[in-house]
């Protein structure tokens, strides 16, 4: 499973990434201001995960 994770500058993001990797997911992680919708589409993910933001 190909999972794209959008990191909203929250430290919990990598906890989620770690758990998904343990389940066998192929992951790519990008910060919310370093990626465009078109770039996400090129990756053709099976799932898109948006992390929580700081102080949430």
C-alpha positions in Angstrom: 0.0 0.0 0.0 1.4 3.4 -1.0 0.7 6.1 1.6 1.3 9.8 1.3 1.6 11.6 4.6 1.3 15.4 4.8 3.3 16.7 7.8 1.8 19.7 9.4 4.8 20.4 11.6 3.6 18.1 14.4 6.0 15.7 16.2 3.2 13.0 16.3 3.6 12.7 12.5 6.5 10.3 12.8 4.7 8.1 15.3 2.0 7.5 12.7 4.7 7.0 10.0 6.4 4.4 12.2 3.1 2.4 12.8 2.2 2.5 9.1 5.7 1.2 8.2 5.3 -1.6 10.6 2.1 -2.6 8.7 4.1 -2.7 5.5 3.1 0.6 3.9 5.3 2.3 1.4 5.5 5.8 2.7 6.4 9.3 1.5 6.3 12.2 3.9 6.3 15.8 2.9 5.7 19.0 4.8 2.5 20.8 3.9 4.4 23.8 2.4 6.8 21.6 0.3 4.3 19.8 -1.9 1.6 20.5 -4.5 -1.5 18.5 -5.3 0.0 17.7 -8.7 3.1 16.2 -7.0 0.9 14.1 -4.7 -1.1 12.8 -7.7 2.2 11.8 -9.5 2.9 9.5 -6.5 -0.5 7.8 -7.1 -1.0 7.0 -3.4 -3.6 4.4 -2.2 -4.1 6.6 0.8 -3.5 10.2 1.9 -2.9 10.9 5.6 -2.9 14.5 6.9 -1.2 14.8 10.2 -2.4 16.9 13.1 -1.0 20.4 13.4 1.1 21.8 16.2 -0.7 22.3 19.5 -3.8 20.2 18.5 
